[in-house]
């Protein structure tokens, strides 16, 4: 996989891609935590 080298060669566009990727990962992590907490609360209430 030459993904890292491709990002490095694109320069500014690569940095933008990294930022977008980081945001996407953060959203997925937050969404997963929210779902996990919601499930725990549901099971506790039930």
C-alpha positions as CSV (number, residue, x, y, z in Angstrom):
1,X,0.0,0.0,0.0
2,X,1.5,3.3,-1.1
3,X,-1.2,5.4,0.5
4,X,1.2,7.3,2.8
5,X,3.6,8.1,-0.1
6,X,0.7,9.3,-2.3
7,X,-0.5,11.7,0.4
8,X,3.1,13.0,0.9
9,X,3.6,13.6,-2.8
10,X,0.3,15.6,-3.1
11,X,1.4,18.2,-0.5
12,X,-1.5,20.5,0.5
13,X,-4.1,18.3,-1.0
14,X,-2.7,15.4,1.1
15,X,-2.9,17.5,4.3
16,X,-6.6,18.2,3.5
17,X,-7.2,14.5,2.9
18,X,-5.6,13.7,6.3
19,X,-7.7,16.3,8.0
20,X,-10.9,15.0,6.4
21,X,-9.9,11.5,7.3
22,X,-9.1,12.4,10.9
23,X,-12.5,14.1,11.2
24,X,-14.2,11.0,9.7
25,X,-12.5,8.8,12.2
26,X,-13.4,11.1,15.1
27,X,-17.0,11.1,14.1
28,X,-17.0,7.3,13.9
29,X,-15.4,7.0,17.4
30,X,-17.9,9.5,18.9
31,X,-20.8,7.7,17.2
32,X,-19.6,4.3,18.5
33,X,-19.3,5.7,22.1
34,X,-22.7,7.2,22.0
35,X,-24.3,4.0,20.7
36,X,-22.4,2.0,23.4
37,X,-23.6,4.3,26.2
38,X,-27.1,4.3,24.9
39,X,-27.1,0.4,24.9
40,X,-25.8,0.3,28.4
41,X,-28.4,2.8,29.7
42,X,-31.2,0.8,27.9
43,X,-30.0,-2.5,29.5
44,X,-29.7,-0.9,32.9
45,X,-33.2,0.6,32.7
46,X,-34.7,-2.7,31.5
